[in-house]
Amino acid sequence: MGIGKWIGGILGWTLAGPFGALLGVGIASLFEKGSGSYFSQQTPQYNNFMVSLLILSSSVMKADGRVLRSELEYVKNFIRANFGEEAVADALRILKELLQKDVNIEEVGAQIAINVPISQRLQLFHYLCGIAKADGVVSQAEMDILRRIAAAMRIPSQDAESMFAMYGSSVEDAYKVLEIERTATDDEVKKAYRRMAMKHHPDKVATLGEDVKKAAEEKFKKITEAYDKIKKERGLN
């Protein structure tokens, strides 16, 4: 489990601002010492990161006007892998309430941008893209929400579009993954691959735990597959 390392050193987050206004009395009680809940045993920094993650997750889940079981299972599996089985029930109670509320993506994303390094923000954004893709189709509404989240988290638009393209299968998608135009020279293609491989290498999130590193390895594999597709099209070795 690497979640504690996601937020190591973060001191400025509180349950006020975009968080406190969203949590009702029943959910807020989960954070009270002595309540017996999972979150009552965690640090405020830990809990604030979790709430932030669930706020953004809920925004993607309800973007197209419906919340699907496949999306819920995707989120549950992520929580289980990165927070532990004991966190699932409490997290789902919070998520259920958040799905009924309007949330301020910009405020939450801005707080993450301030407190979380870019390599970890990229991995977090990759997870959010996975929610949208969980049912096999990414709607325009989901794409719009993801772009808002990327902007709020200060993720460059090229990086965001690259991650969207990872779920495609065409040669055009492959070029987008490497963040280059189809008119790029062979040398530019090779340089783009090296740059992307360095930016998204799994070792950059290795300290967050094996589950996060495994997700990063899947993303890294998509980059390599895109490069291989372009090389095959161009007849490159």
C-alpha positions as CSV (number, residue, x, y, z in Angstrom):
1,M,0.0,0.0,0.0
2,G,1.5,3.3,-1.0
3,I,-1.2,5.8,-0.2
4,G,0.7,7.3,2.7
5,K,3.5,8.1,0.4
6,W,1.2,9.9,-2.1
7,I,0.7,12.6,0.6
8,G,4.0,12.5,2.5
9,G,5.0,15.9,3.6
10,I,1.7,17.6,2.8
11,L,0.8,20.0,5.6
12,G,-1.6,22.5,4.1
13,W,-4.7,20.5,3.4
14,T,-7.8,20.8,5.6
15,L,-11.3,19.6,5.5
16,A,-12.5,23.2,5.1
17,G,-12.9,24.9,1.8
18,P,-14.0,22.5,-1.0
19,F,-14.2,19.5,1.4
20,G,-16.1,20.6,4.5
21,A,-19.0,22.1,2.6
22,L,-19.5,18.8,0.8
23,L,-19.6,16.5,3.8
24,G,-22.9,16.0,5.6
25,V,-23.2,15.2,9.3
26,G,-23.3,11.5,8.7
27,I,-20.2,11.4,6.6
28,A,-18.3,13.9,8.7
29,S,-18.7,11.6,11.6
30,L,-16.4,9.1,9.9
31,F,-13.5,11.5,10.6
32,E,-14.2,11.9,14.3
33,K,-11.8,10.2,16.7
34,G,-13.5,7.3,18.5
35,S,-16.1,6.7,15.8
36,G,-14.6,3.4,15.0
37,S,-14.4,4.2,11.3
38,Y,-11.4,3.7,9.1
39,F,-10.9,7.4,8.6
40,S,-11.0,8.3,12.3
41,Q,-7.7,6.4,12.6
42,Q,-5.9,8.3,9.8
43,T,-4.1,11.6,9.7
44,P,-5.9,14.7,8.4
45,Q,-3.5,14.8,5.4
46,Y,-4.3,11.2,4.5
47,N,-8.1,11.8,4.8
48,N,-8.0,15.0,2.7
49,F,-6.2,13.3,-0.1
50,M,-8.8,10.5,0.0
51,V,-11.6,13.0,-0.1
52,S,-10.0,14.9,-3.0
53,L,-9.6,11.7,-4.9
54,L,-13.3,10.7,-4.3
55,I,-14.5,14.2,-5.3
56,L,-12.8,13.9,-8.6
57,S,-13.9,10.3,-9.1
58,S,-17.5,11.2,-8.5
59,S,-17.2,14.1,-11.0
60,V,-16.1,11.7,-13.8
61,M,-18.6,9.0,-12.8
62,K,-21.6,11.3,-13.1
63,A,-20.4,13.4,-16.0
64,D,-22.6,11.6,-18.6
65,G,-25.7,11.6,-16.3
66,R,-25.5,8.0,-15.2
67,V,-23.3,6.0,-12.7
68,L,-22.5,2.6,-14.0
69,R,-21.6,-0.5,-12.0
70,S,-18.4,-0.9,-14.1
71,E,-17.3,2.5,-13.0
72,L,-18.1,1.8,-9.3
73,E,-16.1,-1.5,-9.5
74,Y,-13.2,0.3,-11.0
75,V,-13.1,2.8,-8.1
76,K,-13.6,0.1,-5.5
77,N,-10.7,-1.9,-6.9
78,F,-8.5,1.2,-6.9
79,I,-9.3,2.0,-3.3
80,R,-8.8,-1.7,-2.3
81,A,-5.4,-1.8,-4.0
82,N,-4.1,1.5,-2.7
83,F,-5.8,2.1,0.6
84,G,-6.7,-1.5,1.7
85,E,-9.8,-3.5,2.1
86,E,-10.6,-1.7,5.4
87,A,-11.0,1.6,3.6
88,V,-13.6,0.4,1.0
89,A,-16.8,0.6,3.0
90,D,-16.1,4.1,4.4
91,A,-14.9,5.4,1.0
92,L,-18.1,4.2,-0.7
93,R,-20.2,6.0,1.9
94,I,-18.4,9.2,1.1
95,L,-18.6,8.6,-2.7
96,K,-22.4,7.9,-2.5
97,E,-22.9,11.3,-0.9
98,L,-20.6,13.1,-3.3
99,L,-22.5,11.6,-6.2
100,Q,-25.5,13.6,-5.0
101,K,-23.7,16.9,-4.8
102,D,-22.3,19.5,-7.1
103,V,-18.5,19.7,-6.6
104,N,-16.0,22.4,-7.4
105,I,-13.4,20.6,-9.6
106,E,-11.3,23.7,-9.9
107,E,-10.8,24.1,-6.1
108,V,-10.0,20.5,-5.5
109,G,-7.7,20.2,-8.6
110,A,-5.9,23.4,-7.5
111,Q,-5.2,22.0,-4.1
112,I,-3.8,18.8,-5.6
113,A,-1.7,20.8,-8.0
114,I,-0.1,22.6,-5.1
115,N,0.6,19.6,-2.9
116,V,1.3,16.7,-5.3
117,P,4.3,16.3,-7.6
118,I,3.6,16.3,-11.4
119,S,4.6,12.6,-11.8
120,Q,2.0,11.6,-9.2
121,R,-0.6,13.9,-10.7
122,L,-0.1,12.3,-14.0
123,Q,-0.7,8.9,-12.5
124,L,-3.7,10.1,-10.6
125,F,-5.1,11.5,-13.9
126,H,-4.5,8.2,-15.6
127,Y,-6.7,6.6,-13.0
128,L,-9.5,9.1,-13.6
129,C,-9.3,8.4,-17.3
130,G,-9.7,4.7,-16.5
131,I,-13.1,5.5,-14.7
132,A,-14.4,7.1,-17.9
133,K,-13.2,4.1,-20.0
134,A,-14.5,1.5,-17.5
135,D,-17.7,0.9,-19.6
136,G,-15.8,0.7,-22.8
137,V,-17.0,4.1,-24.1
138,V,-15.8,7.6,-23.3
139,S,-18.5,10.2,-23.8
140,Q,-18.0,13.8,-24.8
141,A,-19.2,14.9,-21.4
142,E,-16.6,12.7,-19.7
143,M,-13.9,14.1,-21.9
144,D,-15.0,17.6,-21.0
145,I,-14.8,16.9,-17.3
146,L,-11.4,15.2,-17.6
147,R,-10.1,18.2,-19.5
148,R,-11.4,20.5,-16.7
149,I,-9.7,18.3,-14.1
150,A,-6.4,18.3,-16.0
151,A,-6.4,22.1,-16.3
152,A,-7.2,22.4,-12.5
153,M,-4.5,20.0,-11.6
154,R,-2.1,22.0,-13.9
155,I,-1.5,19.0,-16.1
156,P,-0.4,20.3,-19.6
157,S,-3.0,19.7,-22.3
158,Q,-0.6,17.7,-24.3
159,D,-0.2,15.3,-21.5
160,A,-3.9,15.0,-21.0
161,E,-4.5,14.4,-24.7
162,S,-1.7,11.8,-24.8
163,M,-3.5,9.8,-22.0
164,F,-6.8,10.0,-23.9
165,A,-5.1,8.6,-27.0
166,M,-3.8,5.7,-25.0
167,Y,-7.3,4.2,-25.1
168,G,-7.4,4.4,-28.9
169,S,-6.0,1.9,-31.4
170,S,-5.2,3.9,-34.6
171,V,-1.9,5.1,-35.9
172,E,-3.3,8.7,-35.4
173,D,-3.8,7.8,-31.7
174,A,-0.2,6.5,-31.5
175,Y,1.2,9.9,-32.7
176,K,-1.0,11.7,-30.0
177,V,0.3,9.4,-27.3
178,L,3.9,10.5,-28.2
179,E,2.7,14.1,-28.4
180,I,3.9,14.6,-32.0
181,E,2.4,15.3,-35.4
182,R,2.2,12.7,-38.1
183,T,4.6,15.0,-40.1
184,A,7.4,14.5,-37.5
185,T,10.7,13.1,-38.9
186,D,12.0,9.7,-37.9
187,D,14.5,11.3,-35.6
188,E,11.8,13.4,-34.0
189,V,9.7,10.2,-33.4
190,K,12.6,8.5,-31.6
191,K,13.3,11.6,-29.5
192,A,9.6,11.9,-28.6
193,Y,9.6,8.3,-27.5
194,R,12.6,8.8,-25.3
195,R,11.1,11.9,-23.8
196,M,7.8,10.2,-23.0
197,A,9.5,7.1,-21.7
198,M,11.5,9.3,-19.3
199,K,8.5,11.3,-18.2
200,H,6.2,8.3,-17.5
201,H,8.8,5.8,-16.3
202,P,7.3,3.6,-13.5
203,D,10.4,4.3,-11.4
204,K,9.1,7.8,-10.9
205,V,6.2,6.5,-8.8
206,A,8.0,3.4,-7.4
207,T,7.9,4.9,-3.9
208,L,4.1,4.9,-3.9
209,G,3.9,1.1,-3.7
210,E,3.6,-1.8,-6.0
211,D,0.0,-1.2,-7.0
212,V,0.6,2.3,-8.2
213,K,3.8,1.2,-9.9
214,K,1.9,-1.6,-11.7
215,A,-0.6,1.0,-13.0
216,A,2.3,3.1,-14.2
217,E,3.8,0.1,-15.9
218,E,0.6,-0.3,-17.9
219,K,0.7,3.3,-19.0
220,F,4.4,2.9,-19.9
221,K,3.4,-0.2,-22.0
222,K,0.9,2.0,-23.9
223,I,3.7,4.4,-24.8
224,T,5.9,1.6,-26.1
225,E,3.0,0.1,-28.1
226,A,2.4,3.5,-29.7
227,Y,6.1,3.8,-30.6
228,D,6.1,0.3,-32.1
229,K,3.0,1.0,-34.1
230,I,4.6,4.1,-35.6
231,K,7.9,2.3,-36.3
232,K,6.0,-0.5,-38.1
233,E,4.1,2.0,-40.3
234,R,7.4,3.7,-41.2
235,G,9.5,0.6,-41.5
236,L,11.8,1.7,-38.8
237,N,14.1,-0.7,-36.8
